[in-house]
Amino acid sequence: MVRPAPEPCWWMMSICNERWLAASSSLLVVACFDVQQVAADSTGPRELVIDDFEDGDQLPTDPTFSTWSCGTYPGPPRISCNASAPGFEGGHAQQARFEIRDPADGVVDHPGMVLQTSHSLGTLDLSSYEHILFSARLESDAPAVPGASRLYVRLRCDGIGPSGAPEGYWIETSVQVGTDWSSFTLPLTELVRPNYVPSFSRRDCVAAVESLGFDLHPDLPEGGSMVATLTIDEISLQ
């Protein structure tokens, strides 16, 4: 007995499978399955890793950013920075060990420390990104870490407004940090202009970012002081 030829499948991108079943006569079973094609989504931005600190130096992973710098205020800086501390999940992390003091002058001066990097190739347009991610911890030698310690995440865009603003232009938000590692995923929409900064277009700021900074305010009392270490790791944009 001559086996009949299988019928062709005319649908685009189909898979045809032949099976012979042993019975009193040979039967040809043809099954065709449509394959759904899903196009890869290439419209969204890739993850931008600003620094994972695994190289152990002060240069960010993204070469368009300049060397990390750090400082304390008010008064002369009392701080040292390096990228050799144990990281969030092993490896290295950026560490800033510092001492801050509120001068005993009868006024709360809000002392703090800042860690920052500037975009070295003009400005950076973050309009297509949605989140900034990082991990952080704060350890204090003396006194204990104040419960109201806030770490401000700040994007500066000084070039978008008149040069007369004494402190420049930026948007920011804050998180609370403690002695244990915490990981943060912050929507960029949460970064807003502080009310004491002159008015400007937030959209213009996001499209012309000049630097990224982390500004720690431990909320010390008047005349208080603090010796502590801030450690940051895995900074990226998505």
N, C-alpha and C positions, 0 to 999 in steps of 0.2 A: 504494500500500500504506500502510495506516495504522500508524504507529509505536505499539506498545503503551506504555502509561504505565509509568514505572519503579516498581518495588516500593518501598514506604516502608521505611525502616530504623527499627526500633522500639527500638533500644538507646539508653539515656540517654547524652548527650554523645558521639555518634558523628559521623563525617564521611563523607558519601556522595559518591562521585565518579562521574560518568557519562562514559563514553567510547564514541564511535561508531567502529566499525571498518569500513572499506570492503571489502566482499567481494561475493560473488555476491548476497548479500542483506544487509540492514542488521541488525546485531545490537546489542543494548543490553547493555553490561557495567556492572554496578553493584557497586561495592566499598565496604564499610563498615569503618571502622577505629575501634576503641575508643580513647578518649583518657583517659589516666590523669591524674587530678587530684592534685597534691601540695600539701598545705596548707603555708603558710609557717610556720616554727617561730618562734613569738613568745614561747616560754616562757623562753628564756635572756636574760640582761641584755645591753643594748647596751654597746658600748665606752664607758668613761668616760675622757675625755681630761682629765687633771688639769691639764697645761700643755704646750703645744707651743712656747711662748715667742715665737711669731711677732709678737705685739704689742709686743715689746721693752720691757715693763715688768715690775714685780715682782708683779703680780697674776696668779694662775693663770687659765688658760683657763676652768676650772670656777668659776663665781662663788660657789659655796658654800665655797670655800677662801679663807683670808686671805693677806695679803702674805707672800712668801718672806722669811725671816730667816736670818742666818748668824752663826757665831761660832767662836772657837777656845778651847782649854783645854789645860793650866791657865793661870792668869794672865790679864792683860788681853787683850781681843780684838785680834788683828792681822789683819784681814780686810776685804775689800770685795766686794760682790756686785752684779752687774747682768746684764741679759738681752740684751746687745747683741753677744755673741760669735758668731763663725761657727758655725752649727749642724751637726748630723750629716749632713744632706743639703741644705745650704744654709740660707738664712734665719738665724734667731736661735737662740741657746741660752743657758741660764743659766750664768754664769761666776762662780766664787768664787776670788779671788786672795788667798793667805794666807801667813803666816809662823807656824810653830810651833816651840817650844823645849822641850826636856826640861831642867829646871833641874839644874845641876851640884850635886846634893845627896847623891850616893851612892845614889840610888834611881831606878829606872826609873819615870817618872810617866805613861807612855803618852799623850803629847800627841796632839791631833787637832783636827779641825774638823767642824762640823755645818752642814747646810743643811736647813731644814725649813719646812713650812707646816701650819697648823692648820685643821681643819674648823670654820668659823665658825657653822654652824647646828646646834649640839648635837653629836651623834655621827653617824657614818656606818656603816651596816650593810653589810659586804662579804661576807656569807655566800653570796651568789649569784655572786660573782666567783671566777675560778680562777687568774688570773695577774696579775702586775704587770710592766709593760714599760717599759724606758728604755734610753737610750744614754749612755755616759760615756767620758771620757778624763782622764788625769792627766799634766800636764807639770810638770817640776821645773827650777828655775833652778840650785839647788845644795843638796845634792848630787843625784846622779842618783836617779830614783824607786826606792826600795827594792823588791826583788823580792817582798817579803811584804806589800805595801800592800793592805789590805783595805777595801772600801767596804761598810759595813753599811746595809742597808735596814731601816727600823724603823717599825713601826706602834704608836703609843702608845694606851693605853686606861686611863688613870690612874683613871677614875671607877668601875671595876668592883671594886676591892678596898679594904681598910681604908686610911685616910689615913696610917697610921703608917709605911708603906714610905718610906724616905728618898729613893729615886730614882724611885719610881712603878712603873708596870707597863707592859710592852711585849713584843712578839714581834719577832724579827729573823732575818735571814740575811745572808750576806755574799758578795761577788764580788771577784775580783781585777781591778784596773784598771791600765792601762799608758798609754803615750804615744800609742797608736793608738786610734781610736774602736772601741768594742765595744758591741754591742747585746745586751741581756739580756731573757729571758722567764722569769720566776721563778714557779713554782707557789706560791700562797699557803700551801699545806700545808708548804712548807719554812721558813716563818717560825715560829719556836718561842721559848719562854721561855728566856732565859739562866739557867744554873744558879745564879747569884748573886742572882737576883730572886725575891722571895717567891712561893710557889705561888699559882696562880689558874687559872680556867677559860679555856683557849684559845678555846673556842667563844664564850664571853661577850665575850672581847676582840675577836675578829673582827667581832662584831655591834655593837660600840660603840667604833669607832675615833675618836680625837680628833685625831690628827695623823700626818703622814707625814714621815719624816726620812731624810737620808743622812748617815751618820757615818763619816768617813774616819780610819783608823788606819794611818799609814805605818810603824809599827814602828821608831821611832828608837831609837838606843842612848842610854844614860844620858849626859846632857850634850849631846846632839846637837841640831841645828836643821835647818830645811828651809823654803825659799821655793818655793812651787808654785802651780799653777792647776788647779782641778777644774772641768770643764765637763760639764754634764748637759743632755740634750735628750729630747723626745718621751716624756713620762711619762704612762702610761695604765693602766687596769685593764680586763681582759676576763674 
